[in-house]
Amino acid sequence: MSYRASVASISHYAKARLRRSLKARQIRYDLLRSTLGQARHVVICVIRDEGHRLAFFLQYYRDLGFEHFICIDNGSKDGTVELLGGFDDVSLLSAHGSYKAARFGNDWINEVINRHCQEKWVLYVDADEFLVYPHCDSRPINQLTAYIESTGGHSLRSVMIDMYSERPVLENICEPGRNPLEVCNLFDRSGYVAHFDDRNRTTWIKGGVRGRIYFRDRLWDGPALNKIPLVYVTGERLFLKSSHQVWPLSLNLGDMHGAICVSGALLHFKFLSTFVHKVADAEHLSQHTEEYTVYSTDKGMGGFVCDDTGTYASWRDLSDHGLIQGEGWKYWKNVSEDEIETVQQNMPGSAQRHPQRRHENRYDPASLGSAS
């Protein structure tokens, strides 16, 4: 990395660290469950008036294998707090301050994960985002993180996929507890562009349906779709720009050395009927980026379908179009150094051998017959 890159990166880190410290006083620990200590896979989110989404949201991630939820409420008035207080696997915090001034909740997130989530895998998502990865229908999150750890990785790169329907947005009504995929199961199969920023070790991704509809002539002004939502917290971890960019910068690469690289996706259900009301709410708009002023127009509200619209049924629909990768990870077996040493000791002439010990991976043929 060049000197210029190092200075820019350290500046971003220093500012995030300072903001975390300053905004920590805005957080109140209303209900910090003792079960958080035993959890290894934790979902964390900032919420406001998301009560209608939470029943399915919580169950989805429980089914994926996450053991605990940390919900930071920022002034809900719809019964969200009362709802969450009834779940033993939810720690309920509140943040009293401007969501926008806290860098859209990042400063609160950074304080909480560094203070309470050491040695845990943390998934940072919004209530309308659902993580998928190759074989997520049969391989729970602890198997994926074990694989990532075995390769020396500490993060999962993902792309955000905006979901929509063939109907006008206002007709995408998702009742509480309902799977939003039953309402919006369409996505753009192509139209994504990427650029690697060497200074920040980040691959920026733009495009998708929002790029196509709202930012057609200025794609790079549109929302970033690259995410690093899943991170192993050991030492200091800071989300610099939402979950688009993380410190240390090596986490943005999602490196998995000597193995099949896995990436995931966040299915993003922005375009439900509630979205129309949000973009018409001046208070809501004031707490978000200038990007939201674009959505306040009627452009696209009548439907998003195009020639390259695809129907989502499973993670394979994303894998088939190159939007996620690593389908073969479930067949990969990490070989420990002890296993290598045992084999080498049993080889002819092993007493005369002094092999260099190293980390290796291989395919495990026995696993090919395992359930998919």
Secondary structure as GFF3:
##gff-version 3
##sequence-region A 1 372
A	DSSP	alpha_helix	3	23	.	.	.	ID=ss1
A	DSSP	three_ten_helix	24	26	.	.	.	ID=ss2
A	DSSP	beta_strand	27	31	.	.	.	ID=ss3
A	DSSP	three_ten_helix	34	38	.	.	.	ID=ss4
A	DSSP	beta_strand	41	47	.	.	.	ID=ss5
A	DSSP	alpha_helix	51	64	.	.	.	ID=ss6
A	DSSP	beta_strand	68	73	.	.	.	ID=ss7
A	DSSP	alpha_helix	80	84	.	.	.	ID=ss8
A	DSSP	beta_strand	90	95	.	.	.	ID=ss9
A	DSSP	alpha_helix	106	116	.	.	.	ID=ss10
A	DSSP	beta_strand	120	124	.	.	.	ID=ss11
A	DSSP	beta_strand	129	132	.	.	.	ID=ss12
A	DSSP	alpha_helix	141	150	.	.	.	ID=ss13
A	DSSP	beta_strand	155	162	.	.	.	ID=ss14
A	DSSP	three_ten_helix	169	171	.	.	.	ID=ss15
A	DSSP	three_ten_helix	180	182	.	.	.	ID=ss16
A	DSSP	beta_strand	186	188	.	.	.	ID=ss17
A	DSSP	beta_strand	192	197	.	.	.	ID=ss18
A	DSSP	beta_strand	202	207	.	.	.	ID=ss19
A	DSSP	alpha_helix	208	213	.	.	.	ID=ss20
A	DSSP	three_ten_helix	219	221	.	.	.	ID=ss21
A	DSSP	beta_strand	226	233	.	.	.	ID=ss22
A	DSSP	beta_strand	238	241	.	.	.	ID=ss23
A	DSSP	beta_strand	245	247	.	.	.	ID=ss24
A	DSSP	three_ten_helix	249	253	.	.	.	ID=ss25
A	DSSP	beta_strand	264	268	.	.	.	ID=ss26
A	DSSP	alpha_helix	273	279	.	.	.	ID=ss27
A	DSSP	alpha_helix	282	286	.	.	.	ID=ss28
A	DSSP	alpha_helix	291	295	.	.	.	ID=ss29
A	DSSP	beta_strand	309	311	.	.	.	ID=ss30
A	DSSP	alpha_helix	315	319	.	.	.	ID=ss31
A	DSSP	three_ten_helix	327	331	.	.	.	ID=ss32
A	DSSP	beta_strand	332	335	.	.	.	ID=ss33
A	DSSP	alpha_helix	337	345	.	.	.	ID=ss34
A	DSSP	three_ten_helix	350	352	.	.	.	ID=ss35
A	DSSP	beta_strand	360	363	.	.	.	ID=ss36
A	DSSP	three_ten_helix	365	369	.	.	.	ID=ss37
###
